[in-house]
Amino acid sequence: MAETPARPRPLSPHLGIYRPMLTMMMSIVHRITGGALYFGTLLLAWWLIAAATGPEAYAAFEACASSLLGQLVLFGYTWALIHHLLGGLRHFVWDMGKGFELGTVEWMARLSLAGSILLTLAVWVIAYAMVGAL
């Protein structure tokens, strides 16, 4: 049996070849926010455990959460949650077989990004207004 000459295997495309596009970046950020939500859920569990444990434990959590760093982490968690939700809704539309036109895909990506920023700001403005901090 004669051996056939080996042909060079084709190279797979990688990030160095592609020009970064909004939809590609949104896909990457969707995965990152999914991972960030895991750690944010640990914060949520800490809050619930502290509330159930007693006033001293809750005061420790509240001191951490009300610090500047704590507020930044909570703001980021809020944005990650809303961004991941809107990205999931975008994927749901695609799962129904709709929205695959190039203009629609780009429009949905922009809407998802702008919506996550605006909704996060709205949540925080409403929250601060409810506690009288504004």
Secondary structure, 3 states (H helix, E strand, C coil): CCCCCCCCCCCCCCCCCCCCCHHHHHHHHHHHHHHHHHHHHHHHHHHHHHHHHCHHHHHHHHHHHHCHHHHHHHHHHHHHHHHHHHHHHHHHHHHCCCCCCHHHHHHHHHHHHHHHHHHHHHHHHHHHHHCCCC
